[in-house]
């Protein structure tokens, strides 16, 4: 209860600051600056996980778009025996989208990442692991569109749940580690970040002026860390109210987690490993709320899982952000994770500042206060990063 009161008090202070801050004409562009460095090209509502900031070639019925971004992060760990610091992450992604024929499109995200994971195995002495090189095909799909209200995607796609997992690309993120329930990246703490299979989705515009938007998603797929013969099935429905800045979403999933017999180490900035420590079926339900006004962008997500025969899991965060000026954005996140699997629960308070000297450049200055609830140990991470899009 004290944690809830504390988070409510902090959020109240933030909201009061928003109401007292000046609402200059520059703050009318918060969606462009907070949601995307190139708002008119970011089509998350139409094609989940597709980030398209530049066009390479266009024709009457053909289109090829090549874009990408590079992110460099520097981190300081405390408490640490040596007050460790490191340029611990370099990430390069190349994004290619093609529309070879009418109603058909292709998208892939190719990633090269050199990273020294932040390891919380000993909360009293967090460390950096040795650098590893990761070269995955992050996303790769082909999409057939009958019309906006009915489309079919085949391949490897972003799991269509919540808000931040759908956004997911660093150029649009205030904090590029993402909330705890989405860590470790490509894991399955609450639900997988990515799936391989078939994804049905559509957009329906409602109302006399077509200002209300209904988005639906349904999928049947496999997760690479579970048994190949076991399927994940899920659905999402979201609704943006007419003449409103509010969007609500509901989520459901069912699947099979699998423990391969040898525990993997904890993921980057995470209290959970990338692979599940249990083998069981699960049900997941979740809700999310997005408030997007001229000067305020507030995201909240809650997910709960029922694990057959094991500890249930819970993930929750609330993240208000406001634009101080045309180039400066500040935010706070209260982030609580109950990961099950006999692992410690974790509470994070994150305070961050974003500076955008150009719409295609995002710099971040972040502080993480991380409490390990079972032992009451506390760790601090200071991190700065820059993402440059092209």
C-alpha positions as CSV (number, residue, x, y, z in Angstrom):
1,X,0.0,0.0,0.0
2,X,2.9,2.4,0.8
3,X,4.3,1.8,-2.7
4,X,0.9,2.6,-4.3
5,X,0.6,5.8,-2.2
6,X,4.1,6.8,-3.1
7,X,3.6,6.3,-6.8
8,X,0.2,8.1,-6.6
9,X,1.9,11.0,-4.8
10,X,4.7,11.2,-7.4
11,X,2.3,11.0,-10.3
12,X,0.2,13.7,-8.7
13,X,3.2,16.0,-8.5
14,X,4.0,15.4,-12.1
15,X,0.4,16.1,-13.2
16,X,0.5,19.3,-11.1
17,X,3.7,20.4,-12.8
18,X,2.0,19.8,-16.2
19,X,-1.0,21.9,-15.3
20,X,1.3,24.7,-14.1
21,X,3.7,24.6,-17.0
22,X,3.3,26.9,-19.9
23,X,1.5,25.4,-22.9
24,X,3.4,27.1,-25.7
25,X,2.5,26.5,-29.4
26,X,5.5,24.2,-29.6
27,X,3.8,21.7,-27.2
28,X,1.1,21.1,-29.7
29,X,3.5,18.8,-31.5
30,X,4.0,16.3,-28.6
31,X,2.9,13.4,-30.7
32,X,5.6,14.1,-33.3
33,X,8.3,14.5,-30.7
34,X,7.3,11.9,-28.1
35,X,5.8,9.2,-30.2
36,X,7.9,9.4,-33.3
37,X,10.8,11.4,-34.8
38,X,8.9,11.3,-38.1
39,X,5.2,11.3,-37.2
40,X,3.8,11.2,-40.7
41,X,5.8,8.1,-41.6
42,X,5.2,6.0,-38.4
43,X,2.3,3.7,-39.1
44,X,2.1,1.7,-35.9
45,X,-1.7,1.7,-36.0
46,X,-1.8,0.2,-39.5
47,X,1.2,-2.1,-39.6
48,X,2.3,-3.2,-36.1
49,X,6.0,-2.8,-35.6
50,X,6.7,-1.0,-38.9
51,X,8.8,2.1,-38.6
52,X,9.3,3.9,-41.8
53,X,11.2,7.3,-41.7
54,X,12.5,7.5,-45.2
55,X,11.6,6.5,-48.8
56,X,14.1,5.1,-51.2
57,X,12.1,4.6,-54.4
58,X,8.5,5.1,-55.5
59,X,6.5,4.2,-58.5
60,X,2.8,3.8,-59.4
61,X,2.3,0.4,-57.8
62,X,5.8,-0.3,-56.4
63,X,7.5,1.2,-53.4
64,X,10.8,0.3,-51.7
65,X,11.7,2.0,-48.4
66,X,15.1,1.7,-46.7
67,X,15.7,3.2,-43.3
68,X,17.3,2.5,-40.0
69,X,18.9,3.9,-36.8
70,X,21.9,3.6,-34.5
71,X,21.7,3.7,-30.7
72,X,24.7,4.1,-28.4
73,X,24.3,3.8,-24.6
74,X,26.6,4.5,-21.6
75,X,25.7,3.3,-18.1
76,X,27.0,3.7,-14.6
77,X,26.1,1.1,-11.9
78,X,25.8,1.7,-8.2
79,X,26.3,0.2,-5.7
80,X,29.3,-1.5,-7.3
81,X,32.6,-2.5,-6.0
82,X,34.3,-0.5,-8.7
83,X,31.6,2.0,-9.6
84,X,31.5,0.3,-13.0
85,X,30.8,2.4,-16.1
86,X,30.7,1.3,-19.7
87,X,29.6,2.1,-23.3
88,X,27.7,-1.1,-22.9
89,X,25.3,-1.1,-25.9
90,X,25.8,-0.3,-29.6
91,X,22.7,-1.2,-31.7
92,X,22.3,-0.8,-35.5
93,X,19.1,-1.8,-37.3
94,X,18.4,-1.7,-41.0
95,X,14.7,-1.6,-41.9
96,X,13.4,-2.5,-45.4
97,X,9.9,-2.3,-46.6
98,X,8.7,-3.1,-50.1
99,X,5.3,-3.1,-51.8
100,X,5.9,-5.1,-54.9
101,X,2.3,-5.4,-56.0
102,X,-1.0,-3.9,-55.0
103,X,-2.3,-5.0,-51.6
104,X,1.0,-6.9,-50.8
105,X,3.8,-5.6,-48.6
106,X,7.0,-6.9,-47.1
107,X,8.9,-5.7,-44.0
108,X,12.1,-6.8,-42.3
109,X,14.2,-5.4,-39.5
110,X,17.8,-6.7,-39.4
111,X,19.7,-6.0,-36.2
112,X,23.4,-5.9,-35.2
113,X,24.0,-5.4,-31.5
114,X,27.2,-5.4,-29.4
115,X,26.1,-5.4,-25.8
116,X,27.5,-6.0,-22.3
117,X,24.3,-6.9,-20.3
118,X,23.7,-5.3,-16.9
119,X,23.7,-8.2,-14.4
120,X,21.7,-8.1,-11.2
121,X,22.6,-11.6,-10.0
122,X,24.1,-9.9,-6.9
123,X,21.9,-6.8,-6.2
124,X,24.6,-5.4,-3.9
125,X,27.2,-5.5,-6.7
126,X,25.7,-5.2,-10.2
127,X,28.1,-5.8,-13.0
128,X,28.5,-5.7,-16.7
129,X,28.9,-9.1,-18.5
130,X,31.4,-9.6,-21.3
131,X,30.4,-8.1,-24.6
132,X,28.4,-10.4,-27.0
133,X,27.5,-9.9,-30.6
134,X,23.9,-10.5,-31.6
135,X,22.8,-10.6,-35.2
136,X,19.2,-11.7,-35.3
137,X,16.4,-11.1,-37.9
138,X,14.3,-9.1,-35.5
139,X,11.2,-9.0,-37.7
140,X,10.3,-10.4,-41.1
141,X,6.8,-10.6,-42.6
142,X,4.7,-10.4,-45.7
143,X,1.3,-8.7,-45.4
144,X,-1.8,-9.1,-47.6
145,X,-4.5,-6.3,-47.3
146,X,-8.0,-7.0,-48.5
147,X,-9.0,-3.6,-47.0
148,X,-8.0,-1.6,-43.9
149,X,-10.5,-3.6,-41.8
150,X,-9.0,-7.0,-42.7
151,X,-5.3,-7.8,-43.3
152,X,-3.2,-11.0,-42.9
153,X,0.4,-11.1,-41.9
154,X,2.7,-14.2,-42.2
155,X,6.2,-14.5,-40.7
156,X,7.9,-13.1,-37.6
157,X,6.0,-10.2,-36.2
158,X,5.8,-8.0,-33.1
159,X,3.3,-9.5,-30.6
160,X,0.3,-7.2,-30.7
161,X,-0.2,-6.5,-27.0
162,X,-0.2,-3.3,-25.0
163,X,1.4,0.0,-26.0
164,X,5.2,0.0,-25.8
165,X,5.7,-3.5,-27.2
166,X,3.9,-2.4,-30.3
167,X,5.9,0.8,-30.6
168,X,9.2,-1.0,-29.7
169,X,11.7,0.8,-31.9
170,X,14.3,2.9,-30.0
171,X,13.7,6.1,-32.2
172,X,10.2,6.4,-30.7
173,X,11.0,5.3,-27.1
174,X,11.5,7.7,-24.2
175,X,13.5,4.9,-22.5
176,X,15.0,2.2,-24.6
177,X,15.2,-0.6,-22.0
178,X,11.4,-0.8,-21.9
179,X,9.3,-1.7,-18.9
180,X,10.3,-4.7,-16.8
181,X,7.6,-7.0,-18.0
182,X,9.0,-6.7,-21.6
183,X,12.5,-7.7,-20.4
184,X,14.7,-9.5,-21.2
185,X,14.3,-8.6,-24.9
186,X,13.0,-11.6,-27.0
187,X,12.0,-13.3,-23.7
188,X,8.6,-14.5,-22.3
189,X,8.3,-13.0,-18.9
190,X,4.6,-12.1,-19.4
191,X,4.2,-12.6,-23.1
192,X,6.8,-12.9,-25.9
193,X,8.0,-9.7,-27.6
194,X,7.9,-11.5,-31.0
195,X,6.1,-14.6,-32.5
196,X,6.4,-16.6,-35.7
197,X,3.1,-17.4,-37.4
198,X,-0.1,-15.8,-38.7
199,X,-1.5,-12.5,-37.6
200,X,-4.9,-11.2,-38.6
201,X,-5.6,-7.5,-38.0
202,X,-7.6,-4.5,-39.1
203,X,-8.6,-0.9,-38.6
204,X,-12.2,0.3,-38.6
205,X,-13.1,4.0,-38.6
206,X,-16.3,4.8,-36.8
207,X,-18.6,7.7,-36.3
208,X,-20.1,10.3,-38.6
209,X,-16.7,11.9,-39.1
210,X,-14.8,8.6,-38.9
211,X,-12.9,10.1,-35.9
212,X,-13.3,7.0,-33.7
213,X,-10.8,4.2,-34.4
214,X,-11.3,0.5,-33.6
215,X,-8.2,-1.7,-34.0
216,X,-8.4,-5.5,-33.7
217,X,-5.7,-8.2,-33.7
218,X,-5.8,-12.0,-33.5
219,X,-2.9,-14.5,-34.0
220,X,-1.8,-18.1,-33.9
221,X,1.9,-18.5,-33.7
222,X,5.0,-20.2,-32.1
223,X,7.6,-18.7,-29.7
224,X,11.2,-19.6,-30.3
225,X,11.9,-20.3,-26.7
226,X,9.0,-22.7,-26.3
227,X,8.4,-26.1,-27.8
228,X,8.1,-25.9,-31.6
229,X,4.9,-27.9,-31.6
230,X,3.1,-25.7,-29.0
231,X,1.1,-22.7,-30.1
232,X,0.4,-19.3,-28.7
233,X,-3.0,-17.8,-29.5
234,X,-4.1,-14.3,-28.6
235,X,-6.2,-11.2,-29.4
236,X,-6.2,-7.5,-28.8
237,X,-9.0,-4.9,-29.2
238,X,-8.4,-1.1,-28.8
239,X,-10.7,1.9,-29.2
240,X,-9.9,5.5,-29.6
241,X,-12.8,7.6,-28.6
242,X,-14.4,10.2,-30.9
243,X,-13.0,13.7,-30.4
244,X,-10.9,12.4,-27.5
245,X,-7.3,12.0,-26.6
246,X,-8.0,8.6,-24.9
247,X,-7.4,5.1,-26.2
248,X,-8.2,2.0,-24.2
249,X,-7.1,-1.6,-25.0
250,X,-7.9,-5.1,-23.9
251,X,-5.6,-8.2,-24.4
252,X,-5.8,-11.9,-24.0
253,X,-3.4,-14.8,-24.7
254,X,-3.0,-18.5,-24.2
255,X,0.2,-20.5,-24.6
256,X,2.7,-23.0,-23.4
257,X,5.9,-22.1,-21.6
258,X,8.8,-24.6,-21.6
259,X,11.8,-25.1,-19.4
260,X,14.7,-26.7,-21.4
261,X,16.4,-28.2,-18.3
262,X,19.3,-25.8,-17.8
263,X,18.6,-22.3,-16.4
264,X,19.9,-19.4,-18.5
265,X,21.4,-16.3,-16.8
266,X,19.4,-13.3,-16.0
267,X,18.7,-11.0,-19.0
268,X,19.9,-7.4,-19.4
269,X,18.5,-5.1,-16.7
270,X,16.2,-7.9,-15.7
271,X,15.3,-10.2,-12.7
272,X,14.3,-13.0,-15.1
273,X,16.2,-15.1,-17.6
274,X,15.4,-15.1,-21.3
275,X,13.9,-18.6,-21.1
276,X,11.2,-19.7,-18.8
277,X,12.1,-21.6,-15.6
278,X,8.8,-23.5,-15.7
279,X,7.0,-25.8,-18.2
280,X,3.2,-25.0,-18.1
281,X,0.2,-23.7,-19.9
282,X,-0.9,-20.2,-19.1
283,X,-3.7,-17.7,-19.7
284,X,-2.9,-13.9,-19.8
285,X,-5.2,-10.9,-19.6
286,X,-4.3,-7.3,-19.7
287,X,-5.6,-3.7,-20.1
288,X,-3.9,-0.5,-21.2
289,X,-4.8,3.2,-21.3
290,X,-3.2,5.9,-23.4
291,X,-3.9,9.6,-22.9
292,X,-2.4,11.7,-25.6
293,X,-3.0,15.5,-25.4
294,X,-1.1,18.5,-26.6
295,X,1.3,18.6,-23.7
296,X,0.8,15.2,-22.0
297,X,1.4,11.6,-23.0
298,X,0.5,9.1,-20.3
299,X,0.8,5.4,-20.8
300,X,-0.4,2.7,-18.4
301,X,-0.4,-1.1,-18.9
302,X,-1.5,-3.9,-16.6
303,X,-1.0,-7.6,-17.3
304,X,-1.7,-10.7,-15.2
305,X,-1.1,-14.4,-16.0
306,X,-2.5,-17.6,-14.6
307,X,0.2,-20.1,-14.6
308,X,-1.0,-23.7,-14.5
309,X,0.6,-25.3,-11.4
310,X,3.0,-22.4,-10.8
311,X,3.2,-18.9,-9.4
312,X,1.1,-16.4,-11.3
313,X,2.8,-13.4,-12.8
314,X,2.0,-9.7,-12.9
315,X,3.4,-6.7,-14.7
316,X,2.3,-3.1,-14.3
317,X,3.6,0.4,-15.1
318,X,2.3,3.9,-15.4
319,X,4.4,6.5,-17.3
320,X,3.4,10.1,-17.6
321,X,5.5,12.4,-19.9
322,X,5.2,16.0,-20.8
323,X,6.8,18.4,-23.1
324,X,8.6,21.3,-21.5
325,X,9.5,22.9,-24.8
326,X,9.8,22.0,-28.4
327,X,13.0,20.0,-27.8
328,X,12.8,18.8,-24.1
329,X,10.6,16.1,-22.7
330,X,10.6,14.8,-19.1
331,X,8.9,11.7,-17.8
332,X,8.5,9.4,-14.8
333,X,7.7,5.7,-14.6
334,X,6.5,3.5,-11.8
335,X,7.2,0.0,-12.8
336,X,6.3,-3.2,-10.8
337,X,7.0,-6.8,-11.8
338,X,6.1,-10.0,-10.1
339,X,7.8,-12.6,-12.4
340,X,6.8,-15.8,-10.6
341,X,9.1,-18.8,-11.1
342,X,10.3,-18.3,-7.5
343,X,12.2,-15.2,-8.5
344,X,12.2,-11.9,-6.6
345,X,9.7,-9.2,-7.4
346,X,11.2,-5.9,-8.6
347,X,10.1,-2.3,-8.3
348,X,11.6,0.4,-10.5
349,X,11.3,4.2,-10.3
350,X,12.6,5.8,-13.5
351,X,13.1,9.5,-14.1
352,X,14.1,10.6,-17.5
353,X,14.8,13.6,-19.8
354,X,14.8,13.4,-23.5
355,X,16.4,16.1,-25.7
356,X,15.7,16.2,-29.5
357,X,18.1,18.6,-31.2
358,X,16.6,17.4,-34.5
359,X,13.4,15.3,-35.2
360,X,15.7,12.4,-36.3
361,X,17.9,12.5,-33.1
362,X,16.8,11.5,-29.7
363,X,19.1,11.8,-26.6
364,X,18.1,10.4,-23.2
365,X,19.3,11.0,-19.7
366,X,17.9,8.4,-17.3
367,X,18.0,7.3,-13.6
368,X,16.7,3.9,-12.4
369,X,16.0,3.3,-8.7
370,X,15.6,-0.5,-8.6
371,X,14.4,-2.3,-5.5
372,X,14.5,-6.1,-5.1
373,X,11.4,-6.7,-3.1
374,X,12.2,-10.0,-1.5
375,X,15.6,-8.9,-0.1
376,X,15.0,-5.2,0.0
377,X,18.3,-4.6,-1.8
378,X,18.5,-1.5,-3.9
379,X,20.5,-0.8,-7.0
380,X,21.0,2.5,-9.0
381,X,21.6,2.8,-12.7
382,X,22.5,6.0,-14.4
383,X,22.3,5.8,-18.2
384,X,22.5,8.1,-21.2
385,X,22.0,7.1,-24.8
386,X,21.5,8.6,-28.2
387,X,19.5,7.3,-31.2
388,X,20.1,8.7,-34.7
389,X,17.6,7.7,-37.4
390,X,18.3,7.8,-41.1
